[in-house]
Amino acid sequence: MWEELKVYKQLDKKDINPTFKKFGKALLSHLDGYIIDQTSSMIKISRQVNQLEQAVFIGKSRGSYELQVRTSIKPLDFYRRHIFTMLNIVPLGDIMNNYRRTFYPLTQEWNDLAFFLATRIKAEVEEYFQSYNSYEKIIERRMEIEAQEFDLNNNYELLIYAAIKTRNQSLLLSYLDKKISKPVMPISHIEYLKPESGEINEAAFLQVIKKHAHTGDFASIEKEIEIVGK
């Protein structure tokens, strides 16, 4: 078992990228109901539940042996269409109540590590996802999301969508004000390197949503979301 190992065998530098690719496929092979998207520096394992994307992201810096594991919960019709956009980012270590469990070495024992992480996904991560597997649950547990730092985690976008889907006008206006008062949503390194065509003006989009929110016109809000998703 990977967690019982005391010493790891380091990979040759030339083997890091090929092993990372094989690692993603091995991880997926131990899971049911997920799909994989992968580049040379990022693995995304995801599934769709109640119009939400639940995803595990495993990132690797160029030439690095270290893997970083984080989770994301994102609306399927989110206005940013890039497949590697993350919302409500939570490090795996936070879910496992052990900050060290966010980072892992990519070594010759990568197959054992894939099995170990798949086991953690099926246990702790899916239990975490279960707590937020509908927009209603997200609103019910919104204080847990609000309590996280509002910086690069992009929590308020998820809350905005949850307020829209549950037709909660007061919460929607509150979350829009908090989001609009901050800079536009930052993009990840991989989004920068592989941009999605037709990105929208985020600030202008949110102002349009806010205009309709003031009148409680959720039908128009849904139409605006549908338009940017095309």
C-alpha positions as CSV (number, residue, x, y, z in Angstrom):
1,M,0.0,0.0,0.0
2,W,1.3,3.4,-1.0
3,E,0.6,5.1,2.4
4,E,2.8,2.5,4.2
5,L,5.9,3.2,2.1
6,K,8.8,4.8,3.9
7,V,11.0,5.4,0.9
8,Y,10.1,6.3,-2.7
9,K,12.1,5.5,-5.8
10,Q,12.6,8.7,-7.8
11,L,11.8,8.9,-11.5
12,D,14.3,9.9,-14.1
13,K,13.5,13.4,-15.2
14,K,12.7,12.2,-18.8
15,D,10.1,9.9,-17.4
16,I,8.1,12.5,-15.4
17,N,5.7,13.6,-18.2
18,P,5.0,10.1,-19.7
19,T,4.4,8.8,-16.2
20,F,2.1,11.7,-15.4
21,K,0.0,10.7,-18.4
22,K,-0.1,7.1,-17.4
23,F,-1.0,8.1,-13.8
24,G,-4.1,9.9,-14.9
25,K,-5.4,6.8,-16.8
26,A,-4.6,4.6,-13.9
27,L,-6.5,6.8,-11.5
28,L,-9.5,6.8,-13.7
29,S,-9.4,3.0,-14.0
30,H,-10.1,2.8,-10.3
31,L,-13.2,5.0,-10.4
32,D,-16.7,4.6,-11.7
33,G,-18.8,7.3,-13.3
34,Y,-16.0,9.8,-14.0
35,I,-14.4,11.1,-17.1
36,I,-10.8,12.5,-17.6
37,D,-9.4,15.6,-19.3
38,Q,-5.6,15.8,-19.2
39,T,-2.7,18.0,-20.4
40,S,1.0,17.7,-19.7
41,S,0.5,19.6,-16.4
42,M,-3.1,19.0,-15.3
43,I,-5.4,16.0,-14.7
44,K,-9.1,16.6,-14.3
45,I,-11.3,13.8,-13.1
46,S,-14.9,14.8,-13.1
47,R,-18.6,13.8,-13.0
48,Q,-21.9,15.5,-13.4
49,V,-24.5,15.5,-10.6
50,N,-27.7,17.7,-10.5
51,Q,-26.4,20.2,-13.1
52,L,-23.1,20.5,-11.1
53,E,-19.6,19.4,-12.2
54,Q,-17.8,17.7,-9.3
55,A,-14.1,17.5,-10.1
56,V,-10.7,16.5,-8.8
57,F,-7.8,18.4,-10.2
58,I,-4.2,17.1,-10.0
59,G,-1.6,19.7,-11.1
60,K,2.1,19.3,-11.8
61,S,4.5,22.1,-12.3
62,R,6.9,21.8,-15.3
63,G,9.7,19.3,-14.6
64,S,8.4,18.8,-11.0
65,Y,7.8,15.6,-9.2
66,E,5.2,17.1,-6.8
67,L,1.5,16.8,-7.5
68,Q,-1.1,19.1,-6.0
69,V,-4.6,17.7,-5.5
70,R,-7.7,20.0,-5.2
71,T,-11.4,19.7,-5.7
72,S,-13.9,21.9,-7.5
73,I,-17.6,22.3,-7.7
74,K,-18.9,24.2,-10.7
75,P,-22.2,24.8,-12.5
76,L,-22.5,23.0,-15.8
77,D,-23.7,26.1,-17.5
78,F,-21.0,28.4,-15.9
79,Y,-20.3,31.5,-18.0
80,R,-16.6,30.6,-18.2
81,R,-16.5,27.6,-20.6
82,H,-12.9,26.5,-20.2
83,I,-12.8,22.9,-19.1
84,F,-10.1,23.6,-16.6
85,T,-11.8,26.5,-14.8
86,M,-12.2,25.7,-11.1
87,L,-14.7,27.1,-8.6
88,N,-15.0,26.7,-4.9
89,I,-11.5,25.2,-4.8
90,V,-10.7,23.1,-1.8
91,P,-7.4,21.3,-1.3
92,L,-7.6,17.6,-0.6
93,G,-5.7,18.1,2.6
94,D,-8.6,20.3,3.9
95,I,-11.1,17.5,3.2
96,M,-8.9,14.9,4.9
97,N,-8.1,17.2,7.8
98,N,-4.4,16.8,7.1
99,Y,-2.8,19.6,5.2
100,R,0.0,17.3,4.1
101,R,-2.4,15.3,2.0
102,T,-2.7,18.0,-0.6
103,F,0.7,17.3,-2.1
104,Y,2.1,14.0,-3.3
105,P,5.4,12.9,-5.0
106,L,5.2,11.4,-8.4
107,T,7.6,8.4,-8.2
108,Q,8.1,4.9,-9.5
109,E,5.3,3.9,-7.1
110,W,2.9,6.0,-9.2
111,N,0.5,3.0,-9.7
112,D,0.2,2.5,-5.9
113,L,-0.4,6.3,-5.5
114,A,-3.2,6.2,-8.2
115,F,-4.9,3.4,-6.2
116,F,-4.5,5.3,-2.9
117,L,-5.9,8.6,-4.3
118,A,-8.8,6.7,-6.0
119,T,-9.6,5.2,-2.6
120,R,-9.6,8.7,-1.0
121,I,-11.8,10.1,-3.8
122,K,-14.4,7.3,-3.2
123,A,-14.4,7.9,0.5
124,E,-13.6,11.4,1.8
125,V,-14.0,13.3,-1.4
126,E,-17.3,11.8,-2.5
127,E,-18.6,12.4,1.0
128,Y,-17.6,16.0,0.7
129,F,-19.3,16.2,-2.7
130,Q,-22.4,14.7,-1.3
131,S,-22.7,17.6,1.1
132,Y,-23.0,20.1,-1.8
133,N,-24.6,17.9,-4.6
134,S,-27.5,20.2,-5.3
135,Y,-28.1,24.0,-5.5
136,E,-30.5,23.7,-2.5
137,K,-27.7,22.1,-0.4
138,I,-25.3,24.8,-1.5
139,I,-27.7,27.5,-0.2
140,E,-28.4,25.5,3.0
141,R,-24.6,25.3,3.7
142,R,-23.6,28.6,2.2
143,M,-22.0,29.8,5.4
144,E,-19.4,27.1,5.1
145,I,-18.5,28.3,1.6
146,E,-18.7,32.0,2.6
147,A,-16.3,31.4,5.4
148,Q,-13.5,30.4,3.1
149,E,-11.1,33.1,1.9
150,F,-12.4,35.1,-1.0
151,D,-9.3,35.4,-3.1
152,L,-8.4,33.0,-5.9
153,N,-10.9,30.4,-4.7
154,N,-13.8,31.9,-6.7
155,N,-16.4,30.9,-4.2
156,Y,-19.0,33.6,-4.9
157,E,-19.5,32.5,-8.5
158,L,-20.9,29.2,-7.2
159,L,-23.1,31.0,-4.7
160,I,-24.4,33.3,-7.3
161,Y,-25.5,30.4,-9.5
162,A,-27.0,28.6,-6.5
163,A,-29.1,31.7,-5.6
164,I,-30.2,31.9,-9.2
165,K,-31.2,28.3,-9.4
166,T,-33.1,28.5,-6.1
167,R,-34.7,31.8,-7.0
168,N,-33.3,33.6,-3.9
169,Q,-33.4,37.2,-4.8
170,S,-31.9,38.7,-1.7
171,L,-29.0,36.3,-1.6
172,L,-28.3,36.8,-5.3
173,L,-28.1,40.6,-4.9
174,S,-25.8,40.2,-1.9
175,Y,-23.4,37.8,-3.7
176,L,-23.4,39.9,-6.8
177,D,-22.4,43.0,-4.8
178,K,-19.6,41.0,-3.1
179,K,-18.4,39.6,-6.4
180,I,-18.6,42.9,-8.4
181,S,-16.7,44.7,-5.7
182,K,-13.7,42.4,-6.4
183,P,-11.5,42.2,-9.5
184,V,-12.7,40.0,-12.3
185,M,-12.2,36.2,-11.9
186,P,-8.5,35.3,-12.2
187,I,-7.6,32.6,-14.7
188,S,-5.3,29.6,-14.2
189,H,-2.0,29.1,-15.9
190,I,-3.5,26.4,-18.1
191,E,-6.4,28.7,-19.1
192,Y,-3.8,31.3,-20.1
193,L,-1.8,28.8,-22.2
194,K,-4.9,27.2,-23.8
195,P,-7.6,30.0,-23.8
196,E,-11.1,29.3,-24.8
197,S,-12.5,31.1,-27.8
198,G,-15.2,33.7,-27.3
199,E,-14.6,34.6,-23.6
200,I,-17.1,37.1,-22.3
201,N,-16.7,40.4,-20.6
202,E,-17.3,39.1,-17.0
203,A,-17.9,42.5,-15.4
204,A,-20.5,43.5,-18.0
205,F,-22.2,40.1,-17.7
206,L,-22.5,40.3,-14.0
207,Q,-24.0,43.9,-14.2
208,V,-26.6,42.6,-16.6
209,I,-27.5,39.8,-14.2
210,K,-27.7,42.3,-11.4
211,K,-30.1,44.5,-13.4
212,H,-32.5,41.6,-13.8
213,A,-32.0,40.5,-10.2
214,H,-33.2,43.8,-8.9
215,T,-36.6,43.1,-10.6
216,G,-36.6,39.4,-9.7
217,D,-36.6,38.5,-13.4
218,F,-35.0,35.1,-13.1
219,A,-36.3,34.0,-16.6
220,S,-34.2,36.8,-18.2
221,I,-31.2,35.8,-16.0
222,E,-31.5,32.2,-17.2
223,K,-31.7,33.4,-20.8
224,E,-28.5,35.5,-20.4
225,I,-26.7,32.4,-19.0
226,E,-27.9,30.3,-21.9
227,I,-26.7,32.9,-24.4
228,V,-23.1,33.0,-23.0
229,G,-23.1,29.2,-22.9
230,K,-23.6,28.9,-26.7
